[in-house]
Amino acid sequence: MNKRQRKKNYKKRHGVNPPTKKQSDVACSLRKIAEAVKDFSKRMHEAFENIRTMPDAEFEERMQRLTLGERALALKIRNRGKESTNGESGKNGKIDGCV
């Protein structure tokens, strides 16, 4: 059976043309990207939980080593989107982007 006949037979059975090498490479790449995103999400969740549950003394000590922008982000995470207690919140008293 030649290549053309195999393709025709596959299409008859499955209703679509057989996947090409390029399609299978794309599918493999998408699976790898999905795994990477899932891993990144898990690591970010763990980091956020560490910031939220860190003892206050350790949190304050680590805050001293951060830049102003990093401090604001750490406080947003620590407060879970509530108003900031030290005046680093948005204009209306709420953290920017939060309802």
Phi and psi in radians as a Rosetta constraint file:
Dihedral C 1 N 2 CA 2 C 2 CIRCULARHARMONIC -1.533 0.35
Dihedral N 2 CA 2 C 2 N 3 CIRCULARHARMONIC 3.080 0.35
Dihedral C 2 N 3 CA 3 C 3 CIRCULARHARMONIC -1.055 0.35
Dihedral N 3 CA 3 C 3 N 4 CIRCULARHARMONIC -0.743 0.35
Dihedral C 3 N 4 CA 4 C 4 CIRCULARHARMONIC -1.089 0.35
Dihedral N 4 CA 4 C 4 N 5 CIRCULARHARMONIC -0.746 0.35
Dihedral C 4 N 5 CA 5 C 5 CIRCULARHARMONIC -1.168 0.35
Dihedral N 5 CA 5 C 5 N 6 CIRCULARHARMONIC -0.684 0.35
Dihedral C 5 N 6 CA 6 C 6 CIRCULARHARMONIC -1.095 0.35
Dihedral N 6 CA 6 C 6 N 7 CIRCULARHARMONIC -0.738 0.35
Dihedral C 6 N 7 CA 7 C 7 CIRCULARHARMONIC -1.105 0.35
Dihedral N 7 CA 7 C 7 N 8 CIRCULARHARMONIC -0.758 0.35
Dihedral C 7 N 8 CA 8 C 8 CIRCULARHARMONIC -1.117 0.35
Dihedral N 8 CA 8 C 8 N 9 CIRCULARHARMONIC -0.738 0.35
Dihedral C 8 N 9 CA 9 C 9 CIRCULARHARMONIC -1.120 0.35
Dihedral N 9 CA 9 C 9 N 10 CIRCULARHARMONIC -0.732 0.35
Dihedral C 9 N 10 CA 10 C 10 CIRCULARHARMONIC -1.068 0.35
Dihedral N 10 CA 10 C 10 N 11 CIRCULARHARMONIC -0.791 0.35
Dihedral C 10 N 11 CA 11 C 11 CIRCULARHARMONIC -1.115 0.35
Dihedral N 11 CA 11 C 11 N 12 CIRCULARHARMONIC -0.647 0.35
Dihedral C 11 N 12 CA 12 C 12 CIRCULARHARMONIC -1.122 0.35
Dihedral N 12 CA 12 C 12 N 13 CIRCULARHARMONIC -0.716 0.35
Dihedral C 12 N 13 CA 13 C 13 CIRCULARHARMONIC -1.292 0.35
Dihedral N 13 CA 13 C 13 N 14 CIRCULARHARMONIC -0.768 0.35
Dihedral C 13 N 14 CA 14 C 14 CIRCULARHARMONIC -1.805 0.35
Dihedral N 14 CA 14 C 14 N 15 CIRCULARHARMONIC -0.214 0.35
Dihedral C 14 N 15 CA 15 C 15 CIRCULARHARMONIC 1.445 0.35
Dihedral N 15 CA 15 C 15 N 16 CIRCULARHARMONIC -0.049 0.35
Dihedral C 15 N 16 CA 16 C 16 CIRCULARHARMONIC -2.423 0.35
Dihedral N 16 CA 16 C 16 N 17 CIRCULARHARMONIC 2.829 0.35
Dihedral C 16 N 17 CA 17 C 17 CIRCULARHARMONIC -1.176 0.35
Dihedral N 17 CA 17 C 17 N 18 CIRCULARHARMONIC 2.655 0.35
Dihedral C 17 N 18 CA 18 C 18 CIRCULARHARMONIC -1.128 0.35
Dihedral N 18 CA 18 C 18 N 19 CIRCULARHARMONIC 2.613 0.35
Dihedral C 18 N 19 CA 19 C 19 CIRCULARHARMONIC -1.145 0.35
Dihedral N 19 CA 19 C 19 N 20 CIRCULARHARMONIC 2.486 0.35
Dihedral C 19 N 20 CA 20 C 20 CIRCULARHARMONIC -1.545 0.35
Dihedral N 20 CA 20 C 20 N 21 CIRCULARHARMONIC 2.964 0.35
Dihedral C 20 N 21 CA 21 C 21 CIRCULARHARMONIC -1.039 0.35
Dihedral N 21 CA 21 C 21 N 22 CIRCULARHARMONIC -0.704 0.35
Dihedral C 21 N 22 CA 22 C 22 CIRCULARHARMONIC -1.088 0.35
Dihedral N 22 CA 22 C 22 N 23 CIRCULARHARMONIC -0.737 0.35
Dihedral C 22 N 23 CA 23 C 23 CIRCULARHARMONIC -1.122 0.35
Dihedral N 23 CA 23 C 23 N 24 CIRCULARHARMONIC -0.718 0.35
Dihedral C 23 N 24 CA 24 C 24 CIRCULARHARMONIC -1.217 0.35
Dihedral N 24 CA 24 C 24 N 25 CIRCULARHARMONIC -0.573 0.35
Dihedral C 24 N 25 CA 25 C 25 CIRCULARHARMONIC -1.150 0.35
Dihedral N 25 CA 25 C 25 N 26 CIRCULARHARMONIC -0.720 0.35
Dihedral C 25 N 26 CA 26 C 26 CIRCULARHARMONIC -1.122 0.35
Dihedral N 26 CA 26 C 26 N 27 CIRCULARHARMONIC -0.755 0.35
Dihedral C 26 N 27 CA 27 C 27 CIRCULARHARMONIC -1.075 0.35
Dihedral N 27 CA 27 C 27 N 28 CIRCULARHARMONIC -0.725 0.35
Dihedral C 27 N 28 CA 28 C 28 CIRCULARHARMONIC -1.113 0.35
Dihedral N 28 CA 28 C 28 N 29 CIRCULARHARMONIC -0.757 0.35
Dihedral C 28 N 29 CA 29 C 29 CIRCULARHARMONIC -1.100 0.35
Dihedral N 29 CA 29 C 29 N 30 CIRCULARHARMONIC -0.719 0.35
Dihedral C 29 N 30 CA 30 C 30 CIRCULARHARMONIC -1.118 0.35
Dihedral N 30 CA 30 C 30 N 31 CIRCULARHARMONIC -0.671 0.35
Dihedral C 30 N 31 CA 31 C 31 CIRCULARHARMONIC -1.104 0.35
Dihedral N 31 CA 31 C 31 N 32 CIRCULARHARMONIC -0.738 0.35
Dihedral C 31 N 32 CA 32 C 32 CIRCULARHARMONIC -1.130 0.35
Dihedral N 32 CA 32 C 32 N 33 CIRCULARHARMONIC -0.706 0.35
Dihedral C 32 N 33 CA 33 C 33 CIRCULARHARMONIC -1.122 0.35
Dihedral N 33 CA 33 C 33 N 34 CIRCULARHARMONIC -0.748 0.35
Dihedral C 33 N 34 CA 34 C 34 CIRCULARHARMONIC -1.079 0.35
Dihedral N 34 CA 34 C 34 N 35 CIRCULARHARMONIC -0.714 0.35
Dihedral C 34 N 35 CA 35 C 35 CIRCULARHARMONIC -1.095 0.35
Dihedral N 35 CA 35 C 35 N 36 CIRCULARHARMONIC -0.755 0.35
Dihedral C 35 N 36 CA 36 C 36 CIRCULARHARMONIC -1.113 0.35
Dihedral N 36 CA 36 C 36 N 37 CIRCULARHARMONIC -0.739 0.35
Dihedral C 36 N 37 CA 37 C 37 CIRCULARHARMONIC -1.122 0.35
Dihedral N 37 CA 37 C 37 N 38 CIRCULARHARMONIC -0.737 0.35
Dihedral C 37 N 38 CA 38 C 38 CIRCULARHARMONIC -1.097 0.35
Dihedral N 38 CA 38 C 38 N 39 CIRCULARHARMONIC -0.746 0.35
Dihedral C 38 N 39 CA 39 C 39 CIRCULARHARMONIC -1.134 0.35
Dihedral N 39 CA 39 C 39 N 40 CIRCULARHARMONIC -0.761 0.35
Dihedral C 39 N 40 CA 40 C 40 CIRCULARHARMONIC -1.072 0.35
Dihedral N 40 CA 40 C 40 N 41 CIRCULARHARMONIC -0.762 0.35
Dihedral C 40 N 41 CA 41 C 41 CIRCULARHARMONIC -1.072 0.35
Dihedral N 41 CA 41 C 41 N 42 CIRCULARHARMONIC -0.736 0.35
Dihedral C 41 N 42 CA 42 C 42 CIRCULARHARMONIC -1.117 0.35
Dihedral N 42 CA 42 C 42 N 43 CIRCULARHARMONIC -0.764 0.35
Dihedral C 42 N 43 CA 43 C 43 CIRCULARHARMONIC -1.146 0.35
Dihedral N 43 CA 43 C 43 N 44 CIRCULARHARMONIC -0.674 0.35
Dihedral C 43 N 44 CA 44 C 44 CIRCULARHARMONIC -1.156 0.35
Dihedral N 44 CA 44 C 44 N 45 CIRCULARHARMONIC -0.713 0.35
Dihedral C 44 N 45 CA 45 C 45 CIRCULARHARMONIC -1.060 0.35
Dihedral N 45 CA 45 C 45 N 46 CIRCULARHARMONIC -0.773 0.35
Dihedral C 45 N 46 CA 46 C 46 CIRCULARHARMONIC -1.095 0.35
Dihedral N 46 CA 46 C 46 N 47 CIRCULARHARMONIC -0.738 0.35
Dihedral C 46 N 47 CA 47 C 47 CIRCULARHARMONIC -1.108 0.35
Dihedral N 47 CA 47 C 47 N 48 CIRCULARHARMONIC -0.744 0.35
Dihedral C 47 N 48 CA 48 C 48 CIRCULARHARMONIC -1.098 0.35
Dihedral N 48 CA 48 C 48 N 49 CIRCULARHARMONIC -0.749 0.35
Dihedral C 48 N 49 CA 49 C 49 CIRCULARHARMONIC -1.116 0.35
Dihedral N 49 CA 49 C 49 N 50 CIRCULARHARMONIC -0.675 0.35
Dihedral C 49 N 50 CA 50 C 50 CIRCULARHARMONIC -1.090 0.35
Dihedral N 50 CA 50 C 50 N 51 CIRCULARHARMONIC -0.714 0.35
Dihedral C 50 N 51 CA 51 C 51 CIRCULARHARMONIC -1.161 0.35
Dihedral N 51 CA 51 C 51 N 52 CIRCULARHARMONIC -0.737 0.35
Dihedral C 51 N 52 CA 52 C 52 CIRCULARHARMONIC -1.175 0.35
Dihedral N 52 CA 52 C 52 N 53 CIRCULARHARMONIC -0.620 0.35
Dihedral C 52 N 53 CA 53 C 53 CIRCULARHARMONIC -1.742 0.35
Dihedral N 53 CA 53 C 53 N 54 CIRCULARHARMONIC -0.014 0.35
Dihedral C 53 N 54 CA 54 C 54 CIRCULARHARMONIC -1.132 0.35
Dihedral N 54 CA 54 C 54 N 55 CIRCULARHARMONIC 2.436 0.35
Dihedral C 54 N 55 CA 55 C 55 CIRCULARHARMONIC -1.033 0.35
Dihedral N 55 CA 55 C 55 N 56 CIRCULARHARMONIC 2.581 0.35
Dihedral C 55 N 56 CA 56 C 56 CIRCULARHARMONIC -1.001 0.35
Dihedral N 56 CA 56 C 56 N 57 CIRCULARHARMONIC -0.734 0.35
Dihedral C 56 N 57 CA 57 C 57 CIRCULARHARMONIC -1.088 0.35
Dihedral N 57 CA 57 C 57 N 58 CIRCULARHARMONIC -0.766 0.35
Dihedral C 57 N 58 CA 58 C 58 CIRCULARHARMONIC -1.170 0.35
Dihedral N 58 CA 58 C 58 N 59 CIRCULARHARMONIC -0.679 0.35
Dihedral C 58 N 59 CA 59 C 59 CIRCULARHARMONIC -1.084 0.35
Dihedral N 59 CA 59 C 59 N 60 CIRCULARHARMONIC -0.808 0.35
Dihedral C 59 N 60 CA 60 C 60 CIRCULARHARMONIC -1.101 0.35
Dihedral N 60 CA 60 C 60 N 61 CIRCULARHARMONIC -0.695 0.35
Dihedral C 60 N 61 CA 61 C 61 CIRCULARHARMONIC -1.123 0.35
Dihedral N 61 CA 61 C 61 N 62 CIRCULARHARMONIC -0.726 0.35
Dihedral C 61 N 62 CA 62 C 62 CIRCULARHARMONIC -1.252 0.35
Dihedral N 62 CA 62 C 62 N 63 CIRCULARHARMONIC -0.534 0.35
Dihedral C 62 N 63 CA 63 C 63 CIRCULARHARMONIC -1.097 0.35
Dihedral N 63 CA 63 C 63 N 64 CIRCULARHARMONIC -0.520 0.35
Dihedral C 63 N 64 CA 64 C 64 CIRCULARHARMONIC -1.114 0.35
Dihedral N 64 CA 64 C 64 N 65 CIRCULARHARMONIC -0.456 0.35
Dihedral C 64 N 65 CA 65 C 65 CIRCULARHARMONIC -1.591 0.35
Dihedral N 65 CA 65 C 65 N 66 CIRCULARHARMONIC -0.033 0.35
Dihedral C 65 N 66 CA 66 C 66 CIRCULARHARMONIC -1.667 0.35
Dihedral N 66 CA 66 C 66 N 67 CIRCULARHARMONIC 2.724 0.35
Dihedral C 66 N 67 CA 67 C 67 CIRCULARHARMONIC -1.340 0.35
Dihedral N 67 CA 67 C 67 N 68 CIRCULARHARMONIC 2.995 0.35
Dihedral C 67 N 68 CA 68 C 68 CIRCULARHARMONIC -1.048 0.35
Dihedral N 68 CA 68 C 68 N 69 CIRCULARHARMONIC -0.784 0.35
Dihedral C 68 N 69 CA 69 C 69 CIRCULARHARMONIC -1.117 0.35
Dihedral N 69 CA 69 C 69 N 70 CIRCULARHARMONIC -0.718 0.35
Dihedral C 69 N 70 CA 70 C 70 CIRCULARHARMONIC -1.146 0.35
Dihedral N 70 CA 70 C 70 N 71 CIRCULARHARMONIC -0.649 0.35
Dihedral C 70 N 71 CA 71 C 71 CIRCULARHARMONIC -1.094 0.35
Dihedral N 71 CA 71 C 71 N 72 CIRCULARHARMONIC -0.771 0.35
Dihedral C 71 N 72 CA 72 C 72 CIRCULARHARMONIC -1.062 0.35
Dihedral N 72 CA 72 C 72 N 73 CIRCULARHARMONIC -0.743 0.35
Dihedral C 72 N 73 CA 73 C 73 CIRCULARHARMONIC -1.148 0.35
Dihedral N 73 CA 73 C 73 N 74 CIRCULARHARMONIC -0.745 0.35
Dihedral C 73 N 74 CA 74 C 74 CIRCULARHARMONIC -1.082 0.35
Dihedral N 74 CA 74 C 74 N 75 CIRCULARHARMONIC -0.685 0.35
Dihedral C 74 N 75 CA 75 C 75 CIRCULARHARMONIC -1.185 0.35
Dihedral N 75 CA 75 C 75 N 76 CIRCULARHARMONIC -0.660 0.35
Dihedral C 75 N 76 CA 76 C 76 CIRCULARHARMONIC -1.066 0.35
Dihedral N 76 CA 76 C 76 N 77 CIRCULARHARMONIC -0.757 0.35
Dihedral C 76 N 77 CA 77 C 77 CIRCULARHARMONIC -1.155 0.35
Dihedral N 77 CA 77 C 77 N 78 CIRCULARHARMONIC -0.804 0.35
Dihedral C 77 N 78 CA 78 C 78 CIRCULARHARMONIC -1.070 0.35
Dihedral N 78 CA 78 C 78 N 79 CIRCULARHARMONIC -0.704 0.35
Dihedral C 78 N 79 CA 79 C 79 CIRCULARHARMONIC -1.574 0.35
Dihedral N 79 CA 79 C 79 N 80 CIRCULARHARMONIC -0.008 0.35
Dihedral C 79 N 80 CA 80 C 80 CIRCULARHARMONIC 0.943 0.35
Dihedral N 80 CA 80 C 80 N 81 CIRCULARHARMONIC 0.706 0.35
Dihedral C 80 N 81 CA 81 C 81 CIRCULARHARMONIC 1.476 0.35
Dihedral N 81 CA 81 C 81 N 82 CIRCULARHARMONIC 0.098 0.35
Dihedral C 81 N 82 CA 82 C 82 CIRCULARHARMONIC -1.415 0.35
Dihedral N 82 CA 82 C 82 N 83 CIRCULARHARMONIC 3.058 0.35
Dihedral C 82 N 83 CA 83 C 83 CIRCULARHARMONIC -1.060 0.35
Dihedral N 83 CA 83 C 83 N 84 CIRCULARHARMONIC 2.473 0.35
Dihedral C 83 N 84 CA 84 C 84 CIRCULARHARMONIC -1.353 0.35
Dihedral N 84 CA 84 C 84 N 85 CIRCULARHARMONIC 2.489 0.35
Dihedral C 84 N 85 CA 85 C 85 CIRCULARHARMONIC -1.559 0.35
Dihedral N 85 CA 85 C 85 N 86 CIRCULARHARMONIC -0.206 0.35
Dihedral C 85 N 86 CA 86 C 86 CIRCULARHARMONIC -1.985 0.35
Dihedral N 86 CA 86 C 86 N 87 CIRCULARHARMONIC 0.368 0.35
Dihedral C 86 N 87 CA 87 C 87 CIRCULARHARMONIC 1.462 0.35
Dihedral N 87 CA 87 C 87 N 88 CIRCULARHARMONIC 0.181 0.35
Dihedral C 87 N 88 CA 88 C 88 CIRCULARHARMONIC -1.684 0.35
Dihedral N 88 CA 88 C 88 N 89 CIRCULARHARMONIC 0.537 0.35
Dihedral C 88 N 89 CA 89 C 89 CIRCULARHARMONIC -1.722 0.35
Dihedral N 89 CA 89 C 89 N 90 CIRCULARHARMONIC -3.123 0.35
Dihedral C 89 N 90 CA 90 C 90 CIRCULARHARMONIC -1.224 0.35
Dihedral N 90 CA 90 C 90 N 91 CIRCULARHARMONIC -3.106 0.35
Dihedral C 90 N 91 CA 91 C 91 CIRCULARHARMONIC -1.090 0.35
Dihedral N 91 CA 91 C 91 N 92 CIRCULARHARMONIC -0.646 0.35
Dihedral C 91 N 92 CA 92 C 92 CIRCULARHARMONIC -1.612 0.35
Dihedral N 92 CA 92 C 92 N 93 CIRCULARHARMONIC 0.230 0.35
Dihedral C 92 N 93 CA 93 C 93 CIRCULARHARMONIC 1.539 0.35
Dihedral N 93 CA 93 C 93 N 94 CIRCULARHARMONIC -0.123 0.35
Dihedral C 93 N 94 CA 94 C 94 CIRCULARHARMONIC -1.837 0.35
Dihedral N 94 CA 94 C 94 N 95 CIRCULARHARMONIC 2.713 0.35
Dihedral C 94 N 95 CA 95 C 95 CIRCULARHARMONIC -1.261 0.35
Dihedral N 95 CA 95 C 95 N 96 CIRCULARHARMONIC 2.387 0.35
Dihedral C 95 N 96 CA 96 C 96 CIRCULARHARMONIC -0.957 0.35
Dihedral N 96 CA 96 C 96 N 97 CIRCULARHARMONIC 2.339 0.35
Dihedral C 96 N 97 CA 97 C 97 CIRCULARHARMONIC 1.542 0.35
Dihedral N 97 CA 97 C 97 N 98 CIRCULARHARMONIC -0.112 0.35
Dihedral C 97 N 98 CA 98 C 98 CIRCULARHARMONIC -1.824 0.35
Dihedral N 98 CA 98 C 98 N 99 CIRCULARHARMONIC 2.548 0.35
